[in-house]
């Protein structure tokens, strides 16, 4: 049993140094807030997102991830208002025209709860954050944000086949909750956005307590993300958005997602992307489809087709995202981040 425990702890330690420690999402372009706290408050409505992802279907104890996120601008009622002025004509005039008002500083708040269940380890994390959006011109904003929270880990003892279920090596299944901090920057306009963020900045240690005298520590590593997109008007009915994301973790290869989405009449879209992970389990083609239902609801689905050796034991990965646009008084069907 001692050898089994040491082997398991070694696997956890190695994975913490050389692999991604955070959940993977194929629909990253739909909810940038999960990766970058500076996105909070980018919309003029309250943005609620809920997602479920089942990775590597067919593989025993394959990862599954769920989250719920909420973000909103603090000064929503002051956003997107138009100022009107009168022409300088003699006497009263009924003619009015629109003028460009100075852009205002925006403030955003948000938070999310996520559960990531991967084989023997279950991770539950919760964050709250704030972002400030500073106008650079009539077109561009630059926002900076921070998310503070914690991550708590649990050992899935039920998935272990132990000769002695009361083995003291696994008696304590809970890992100590550790604080965490994420920071990000987001440059955006109505048509383009580019963001960089750094997650797990505190690089805390978490540990399995074998007993009262032995503790094996594992190190959380910093994760860096860069996300970008641009919208092109193809016609009055079609809009194309190329997207991309780069993920980097010290000690692990760079991971790259490149793809795009084609939207029809602000109500239906399809997309595709390819993920280059440079690891045995990572590379995949992704197909995406989504609907905008009136001005309040978004529903989307994606399917990953693995192109690496994992395809020999898995039929693919499924991911669904449900979005709610609360207090959407502007009536826009399409969000700035879609």
N, C-alpha and C positions, 0 to 999 in steps of 0.2 A: 504493500500500500504506500509505503514511503516513496518508492521509486515512481509509482503512478502519480503521486501528488507532485513530486519534483518535476516530472515530465510535463504535466499539465501547466504548472506555474511557469516553466521555461517557455512553453508555447505562447502563453499570454504575454510574457515579457518580450519575446521576440516580435510578436505581432504589434506590440505597442511601439516598438522602435522603428520597424520597417514597413508598416502598412497603415492605411487609412484607419483612424479610430472613430471617425464620424460617419453618420449614415449617408448613403448614396441615393440621389434622386435623379431620375431621368427628366422630370418636368421642372428643372431648376428655374427655367425662364418664367414660370407662372408665380413663383413666390420667392423673390430675391431676399425677402426679410429673413428667411431661415438661415441664409448664409451671411447676410450683411445687415447689421442693425441700422445703417444709415438710410435704409429704404422706408422706415417707419414714417408715416405722414406724407408720403409722396402723392397719394391720391386725395381727391376732395370728397371721399366717402370713407366709411369705416370698412376696412377690408378684412374679412374673415375667411380663413382657409382651413380645410381639413383634408388629410391625406392618409391613404393606406398603401403600403408597398409590400409585396411578397416577392422576395428575390430567390431565383434558382429553384423554381417549382420542380418537384420530383426528388430533390436532394433531402435526405432526412435532416431535421433540425435546421433547415435553411433560414436565413435572416428574414425578419419581418419588422416593418417600421410604421408607426402611426404618429401623427402630430395634429395639433390644433393651434392656430396662430391668429392673433388679432392685432391690427395696427390702424392708427387713425391720426389725422391732423387735429391739433388742439384748437386751431382757429378756423374750423371748417366754414362757418357762416360768413367769414370775411374773404374766402377764396373765390376766384373766378368771377368776381363782380365786374361789370362794365360801367365806366363812368361816361356820362353823356354831357355834352355842352351845347350852348346855343350859338348860331352864327352871329357875328357882330353886325346885324342889320338894324336899320332904323325902325323903331317900333317893335311890337311883339312879333315873334316868329314861331311857327310850329315846326320848322325844320330843325332836326337834331342830328348829330353825328357822333360816332364812336371815337373815343380818344384812347391812346395807350396809357394806362395808369402805371405809375411806378410799381414794380414787383415788390411784394412784401416778404419779409422773413417769415418762414413757416416753422412750426414746431410740431414734432411728431412723437407719439408714444406707442409702445407695443409690447407684446409678450407672446411666448409660446410654450407649450408643454409637448415633449416628445418622448416616446418609448421605442427603444431599439432593442429587439430581442434577437440575439445572434448566438445560436448553438447553446453553449453553457453559460453565457453571460447575458444578463438583462440590464439594460441601462435606461434609467429614467432621468430626464433633465428638464429644468424649468428656468426661464429667463424673463426678465422685464427690462425695458430699455427706453432710451430717449434719443431723438435726433433733431438737429437744427438744420434748416434748409436756407441757404444764403443765395440771393439772386446775383448772378454775375452779369446778366444782360436781360433784355426783354425775352430772350429765348432760353437761356441756360441757367440752371441752378446747380449749386454744389452743396451736398449735405454731408454731415459727419454725425456718426451715431455710436452708441455703446450699449451693449447688453450685458447685464450682470445676473448671475444665477448660480445654480449648482447642478452637479451630476451625482446620482446615486446608483450603485451597482449591486446586483444580486446574483448569486450563483444558482443556476437552475439545477438543483440537486436531483430533481426527478428525472433528468435526462442522463444521469450517471448510473451505470450499472455497477453497484458496489456489492462486494461480498458481504460486508457488514454495513447495513444502512445507518447504524449508530456510530460509525467510525468518527472519533473526535476530530480527525483532520478536516472533516466537512461539516462539523456540528454548527459552526457559525457561518451561515450562508450570506449574510449581509455585509457589504463593503461600506466603509465609512463614506458619507457624502462629502464631496469636495467642492469648494467654491470655484467659479469659472468667470471669465471675462472675455467678451468679443468686442472688437473695434472695427469700424469700417468707414470708407468714403464712397460717395456716389455722385457722379457727374451726369446730369440728364437734361433732356428737353422733351418736347412732345413726341419726337421721332427717334431719339437715340438715347442710350444710356451706357455707362461704363462704370463699374465699381470694383474696388479692391477691399478685401477684408482679411482680418487675422483673428482666428478663433483658438480657443484654449490657450490664451495668452499667459495664464498663470502657471501652466506646465506643472500642475500639482501631481503628487504621488497618491496612488490608491493601493490598498493591500488586502490580500486574503490572510486572515488570521488563522493559522493552522492550529495553534493553541495559545496559551497565555504567555509563552516564552519565545515562540518563533513567528516572525512576520516577514513575508516576502513582498517587497514593494515593486510597483510598476509605475512607469513614468508616462504621464499624458504629454503629448507633443503638440507643438503649435502647427495649425493648419492655415495655409494661405490660399485665398480664392480670388480669381479675377473673372468677371462676367461682363459681356458686352453684347449689344444688339442694335440694329438700325432698321427702321421701317421704310419701305419703298412703296409708293403708289404706282401700281401697274396700270390700273384703270379706275373708273369710278366704282367698280364692284370688287376688284381684287387688290389685296395688299400683301406684300412679301416682307418677311422679317428674318434675315440671317441672324443666328445666335451662336454664341460660343462661351465656353467656360474652361478655365485652367485651374487645376487643383495641385497643390504642392505641399508635401510634408517632408521635413528633413529626414533623410535616411530611406526615403521611398522614391520610386520613379515619378516623374511628372505625369499627371493624367489630363487628357484633353478631350473635350466634347465639342464637336462642330456640327451644325445643322441649320435648319430653317423651318419656317412655318408660312403657309399660304392661307390667307383669310378671304372668305367670300361674304360680302354684304354685311360685315360686322356681326355675323351670327354663327358662322360655321368655319372651322379651320382644320387643316391637316398639316402634318409635319413629319420630319425625319431627321435623324442625327446619327453620328457614329462616335463611339467612345473608344479612345486609345488609352489603355491603362498601362501597357508595358509589363503586365504581370499575367500569369497563367489564367487567372479567373476573370480578368477585367474586360477585354475587348468585346464590343457588342454593337449591332445595329439596333436602332430604336425607331419604332413607328408611333406616331401620336395623332390623336383626333380630339376635337373639343367643340362644345356648343356654348353660345351665349344666349341665355333664355331671358328675354326682355332686358331689363336694366338691373336686375337684382341677383341673378344666379349664373354661375359658370360651372360647367361639368366637363371634365377631360379624362382621357385614358391613354396610357402608353404601354407598349409591350417591347421588351428587350429580347432580341435574338442573339444569343451568345455566339461568337465566332472563335472562341478559344476552346480549350480542352474541357471546360465545364459543360459544354453542350452535350458531351457524352453521357452525362448523368442528370441533366436538367432540361426541361422543355422551354425554359425562358423565365422572364420576370414580369410581373404585372404591377401597375401603379395607377391609382385613381385619385383625382383631386376634385373636391367640391368647394366652390367659392361663393360667398355671399357679399354683395355690395350694399351695405346698410346705409340708410340716409343718403342715398344717391339722388339728390335733388336736381342735379344737372341733367339727369336722364341719359348720360352717356352709356352706350352699350359696351364700349371698349375701354379698358383701363390703360393707363400709361405703361404699366408693366404687364404684358400678356404673353 
